[in-house]
Amino acid sequence: MIWFVVAALGVLPALFSRRLATAAWPHQHPRAALALWLAVGVSAGVGAISLGLIAAVAPLAAAFPHGMHALTHQLLDGQGLTGLGPLHVAALTWSAGLLAWLLWHTGRVTARTLAERRRQRTLIDLLAVHSADHDAYVLPDDAPVAYCVSGRVVLSRGTIDLLTEQELAAVLAHERAHARGRHDLLRLPFVAIGLAFPRLKPAREAVEALLEMLADDHARRPHGDRVLAGAIVQMISPAASPGMGFADGVVVQRVERLLTGLGKGSRLIPLAAYTASVLLTSGPVAVAVAPILCSARVLDCEGQRTIVVVGCPPPHVQRPVLAQSSATSSR
């Protein structure tokens, strides 16, 4: 029962993801909020899969690790799902289906991202010119553009003409923070979750906003809040990007955060967020790792070492034989 409760507690925080997405404190501490979002995602995914496995192997053993150990032996010995009823098979199917669903969408998003990255690299190689002054690739486009792809920072000619030197330096620092932090990789699992479960789309949007704010924090320190805010406003202004304006709510949040100093809050909040992240992941991860540890055995018998976990003896070992062998060796 304790295993089921631990796995269920891992899923519980995901039910309140909308509250986390609309909370104000993540804007003050984006790094800590990102750690918490990652913990919520890992604990929910591992916990949901583990719930089905725990229910499935319940008839095979009282403890979940022993049940998984027994099920593994049955499958390897060709006994199939012996001992499992229809509901237990359904629970096992749930876990396998959920794992396959998540892996499918993760692979799909990864393949699509890699294809888009290759396309962007090809366009940069064909159209962009490397600027030694800015250490960036410049596209011959009048529209203001700034982004990074595969570690390359890309600007448009329109961006260089529009911004002052200070504003341009702040934008470059922002994009280099994305490149150094590999924020594209942090986005991937949340994009996949948003596709797999559309109701969790706010989580993806919240993470993308936090990544932008985290890059803002790297740029604001050397260049100043107002300089970076001015650059953001310039690049999304109607004159620079007709039809866009302040339609993007994330942009409004970023500018407001820079101008009002919302990025500076209590140090206790990040500590609480990091602590919660560790606690959230520890339970479901322990549930997932326990069957692996149970399958490992250490027996020191006539120079042959095998790993044994106390409380999970291999089913084929008979204690009288071991006792007899021990008595023989002592003589």
C-alpha distance (Angstrom), angle and dihedral (degrees) to the residues before:
residue distance angle dihedral
M1 . . .
I2 3.81 . .
W3 3.81 90.7 .
F4 3.80 91.4 53.9
V5 3.82 91.7 49.0
V6 3.82 92.7 49.9
A7 3.81 91.8 49.9
A8 3.81 91.4 46.4
L9 3.81 91.2 51.3
G10 3.80 87.8 55.5
V11 3.81 90.9 57.5
L12 3.80 95.3 44.1
P13 3.86 98.6 78.4
A14 3.81 91.1 57.2
L15 3.80 88.5 65.0
F16 3.80 88.4 64.6
S17 3.80 96.0 45.9
R18 3.81 92.0 114.9
R19 3.79 90.2 60.1
L20 3.78 91.1 51.0
A21 3.81 90.0 47.7
T22 3.81 91.7 55.5
A23 3.82 98.3 39.0
A24 3.81 119.2 116.3
W25 3.80 100.8 -141.5
P26 3.85 96.1 70.7
H27 3.81 88.5 67.0
Q28 3.79 88.5 59.3
H29 3.80 94.5 47.6
P30 3.82 109.3 24.7
R31 3.81 95.3 164.9
A32 3.80 93.5 54.6
A33 3.81 90.7 43.2
L34 3.81 90.7 52.7
A35 3.80 90.2 52.0
L36 3.80 89.1 51.8
W37 3.81 92.5 48.3
L38 3.82 90.5 51.0
A39 3.81 89.8 49.2
V40 3.81 91.6 49.8
G41 3.81 90.6 49.9
V42 3.81 95.0 47.7
S43 3.81 95.4 43.5
A44 3.81 93.0 46.3
G45 3.80 94.3 48.3
V46 3.80 96.3 43.8
G47 3.81 91.9 40.3
A48 3.81 94.7 50.9
I49 3.81 92.4 49.4
S50 3.81 91.6 44.9
L51 3.81 92.7 51.7
G52 3.79 90.9 63.2
L53 3.80 92.9 45.6
I54 3.81 92.8 49.0
A55 3.80 91.2 51.5
A56 3.81 91.9 44.4
V57 3.82 98.1 54.4
A58 3.82 96.1 39.2
P59 3.87 93.6 106.4
L60 3.81 92.3 52.1
A61 3.81 99.2 58.1
A62 3.78 141.2 -7.4
A63 3.82 93.1 -120.0
F64 3.80 121.2 57.2
P65 3.85 96.7 -131.6
H66 3.81 91.0 52.2
G67 3.80 90.3 47.1
M68 3.80 92.2 53.0
H69 3.80 88.6 45.8
A70 3.81 90.4 53.4
L71 3.81 93.1 45.5
T72 3.80 91.2 50.6
H73 3.81 91.1 51.8
Q74 3.80 90.9 48.1
L75 3.79 92.1 52.4
L76 3.81 93.0 45.7
D77 3.82 91.5 47.7
G78 3.80 92.0 50.6
Q79 3.81 95.1 -111.8
G80 3.79 92.6 123.3
L81 3.80 118.0 -161.9
T82 3.80 96.1 -20.4
G83 3.79 111.9 165.1
L84 3.81 95.8 22.8
G85 3.79 121.0 115.4
P86 3.82 126.6 -147.3
L87 3.81 93.0 -89.4
H88 3.78 91.9 49.7
V89 3.80 91.2 49.9
A90 3.81 88.7 49.5
A91 3.81 90.3 52.6
L92 3.80 90.5 49.9
T93 3.80 89.9 49.0
W94 3.82 89.4 51.0
S95 3.80 91.9 55.4
A96 3.80 93.9 45.0
G97 3.81 91.8 46.0
L98 3.81 93.6 48.0
L99 3.80 91.7 49.1
A100 3.81 91.3 48.5
W101 3.83 91.3 46.7
L102 3.80 92.4 52.6
L103 3.80 93.4 44.4
W104 3.81 91.3 48.5
H105 3.79 94.0 53.1
T106 3.80 92.6 42.0
G107 3.79 90.5 52.1
R108 3.79 91.3 45.1
V109 3.81 93.1 51.3
T110 3.80 91.6 44.5
A111 3.81 92.5 51.1
R112 3.79 91.8 47.2
T113 3.81 91.7 48.1
L114 3.80 92.6 49.4
A115 3.81 91.0 48.9
E116 3.81 91.5 50.4
R117 3.79 90.3 47.3
R118 3.81 91.1 53.0
R119 3.79 90.2 49.0
Q120 3.79 91.7 50.4
R121 3.81 92.0 48.4
T122 3.79 90.2 51.8
L123 3.81 91.6 50.4
I124 3.79 91.1 48.3
D125 3.80 92.0 49.8
L126 3.81 90.9 49.3
L127 3.80 102.3 39.6
A128 3.80 111.1 17.5
V129 3.78 128.0 83.2
H130 3.78 120.6 -150.9
S131 3.79 112.8 -118.5
A132 3.79 112.7 -151.3
D133 3.81 90.7 -166.5
H134 3.80 92.4 60.4
D135 3.82 98.8 23.6
A136 3.80 87.8 -130.6
Y137 3.79 140.5 106.0
V138 3.80 114.4 -103.3
L139 3.81 122.2 -149.4
P140 3.84 119.9 -153.9
D141 3.81 93.6 -119.2
D142 3.80 128.6 123.2
A143 3.82 93.3 -151.1
P144 3.84 113.4 92.9
V145 3.80 108.4 -106.2
A146 3.80 132.3 164.5
Y147 3.80 126.3 167.5
C148 3.78 142.6 128.6
V149 3.79 129.7 -122.6
S150 3.81 127.1 179.4
G151 3.78 91.4 -11.0
R152 3.80 93.3 -50.8
V153 3.79 120.5 120.2
V154 3.80 111.4 -142.0
L155 3.81 127.1 -162.7
S156 3.75 133.6 174.4
R157 3.78 125.6 -129.5
G158 3.80 86.3 -116.6
T159 3.82 90.6 60.7
I160 3.80 92.4 52.4
D161 3.80 92.2 48.0
L162 3.81 93.7 45.6
L163 3.80 103.0 48.2
T164 3.78 132.5 62.2
E165 3.80 118.9 -119.0
Q166 3.81 91.5 -99.8
E167 3.79 93.1 48.3
L168 3.78 91.7 46.9
A169 3.81 90.8 51.0
A170 3.81 89.5 51.8
V171 3.82 91.7 50.8
L172 3.81 90.7 49.0
A173 3.81 90.8 50.3
H174 3.81 89.4 50.5
E175 3.80 93.1 52.6
R176 3.81 93.3 44.3
A177 3.80 88.6 53.8
H178 3.82 88.1 56.7
A179 3.81 90.3 49.8
R180 3.82 96.0 46.7
G181 3.80 93.7 44.9
R182 3.83 92.9 47.6
H183 3.77 88.6 -132.6
D184 3.79 89.1 169.1
L185 3.82 88.6 68.6
L186 3.80 92.3 48.2
R187 3.80 89.6 54.4
L188 3.81 95.3 52.8
P189 3.84 101.0 77.1
F190 3.80 92.4 45.9
V191 3.79 92.4 48.7
A192 3.81 87.6 51.4
I193 3.81 91.7 48.6
G194 3.80 90.2 49.0
L195 3.81 90.1 54.4
A196 3.80 94.9 43.1
F197 3.80 93.8 46.4
P198 3.82 112.3 22.5
R199 3.81 91.7 -169.4
L200 3.82 87.9 66.9
K201 3.80 92.5 57.7
P202 3.85 91.1 110.5
A203 3.81 87.6 65.0
R204 3.79 91.2 58.1
E205 3.80 92.2 46.8
A206 3.80 91.8 48.5
V207 3.81 92.2 50.5
E208 3.80 92.3 49.0
A209 3.82 90.1 51.4
L210 3.81 91.2 48.8
L211 3.80 91.5 51.0
E212 3.80 89.5 54.1
M213 3.80 90.9 49.2
L214 3.79 91.2 47.9
A215 3.81 89.8 54.1
D216 3.82 88.4 46.6
D217 3.81 89.3 56.6
H218 3.81 90.7 55.0
A219 3.80 91.2 50.4
R220 3.81 98.5 41.4
R221 3.81 95.4 58.6
P222 3.82 98.2 65.6
H223 3.81 98.0 26.9
G224 3.80 106.2 32.9
D225 3.79 135.6 -112.5
R226 3.78 98.2 -94.0
V227 3.79 94.8 47.8
L228 3.81 91.8 53.6
A229 3.80 92.5 43.0
G230 3.80 89.8 50.8
A231 3.80 90.9 51.5
I232 3.81 91.7 50.8
V233 3.80 92.2 49.0
Q234 3.80 91.8 47.8
M235 3.80 93.4 51.4
I236 3.80 95.7 50.2
S237 3.80 98.1 37.0
P238 3.84 116.6 123.3
A239 3.80 90.4 -115.0
A240 3.80 92.0 55.9
S241 3.82 96.9 37.2
P242 3.82 111.1 21.7
G243 3.79 113.2 -145.6
M244 3.79 94.5 15.3
G245 3.79 107.5 79.7
F246 3.81 114.6 139.1
A247 3.80 94.1 -27.8
D248 3.81 90.7 122.0
G249 3.80 108.4 83.6
V250 3.80 91.6 -161.7
V251 3.81 90.2 60.4
V252 3.80 90.1 53.1
Q253 3.81 90.4 50.4
R254 3.79 91.7 49.3
V255 3.80 94.2 49.8
E256 3.80 92.3 45.0
R257 3.79 90.2 49.0
L258 3.80 91.8 52.6
L259 3.79 96.0 45.4
T260 3.81 97.6 44.1
G261 3.80 99.0 39.2
L262 3.80 94.6 -117.7
G263 3.79 89.1 149.3
K264 3.80 90.9 74.8
G265 3.80 114.3 75.9
S266 3.79 142.8 139.3
R267 3.79 117.8 -48.6
L268 3.79 90.5 -138.4
I269 3.81 91.7 70.5
P270 3.83 95.3 63.1
L271 3.81 89.8 45.5
A272 3.79 90.5 53.1
A273 3.82 91.5 45.9
Y274 3.82 93.6 50.4
T275 3.81 91.1 46.4
A276 3.79 90.9 50.0
S277 3.82 89.8 48.8
V278 3.81 91.9 55.3
L279 3.80 92.7 45.7
L280 3.80 92.5 47.4
T281 3.79 94.9 52.9
S282 3.81 98.5 37.5
G283 3.82 95.8 70.8
P284 3.83 101.0 47.7
V285 3.81 92.0 38.7
A286 3.81 90.1 52.1
V287 3.81 89.2 51.1
A288 3.81 90.7 50.5
V289 3.82 94.9 46.0
A290 3.82 97.0 43.8
P291 3.85 95.7 78.2
I292 3.81 90.0 49.7
L293 3.80 91.4 52.3
C294 3.79 90.1 45.6
S295 3.80 90.9 55.2
A296 3.80 91.4 54.4
R297 3.84 115.7 88.1
V298 3.79 136.7 -175.2
L299 3.79 118.1 -157.2
D300 3.77 119.6 161.9
C301 3.79 102.9 -156.2
E302 3.82 122.6 155.1
G303 3.80 93.6 -27.3
Q304 3.83 95.3 -48.0
R305 3.84 113.3 119.3
T306 3.77 122.1 -154.4
I307 3.80 127.0 165.4
V308 3.79 119.4 -110.8
V309 3.78 128.3 -173.9
V310 3.82 113.7 -152.2
G311 3.78 111.7 -111.9
C312 3.80 94.5 25.7
P313 3.84 107.2 78.1
P314 3.78 116.7 177.3
P315 3.81 110.4 -101.1
H316 3.82 95.1 -127.7
V317 3.84 95.8 56.0
Q318 3.83 115.9 95.5
R319 3.78 117.0 -156.3
P320 3.86 95.8 -145.6
V321 3.82 89.8 58.0
L322 3.80 90.6 51.3
A323 3.80 90.6 47.7
Q324 3.80 91.3 49.9
S325 3.82 91.5 47.8
S326 3.79 90.3 49.9
A327 3.80 92.1 50.1
T328 3.82 91.4 49.2
S329 3.78 93.2 50.5
S330 3.83 91.3 49.7
R331 3.78 90.0 57.2
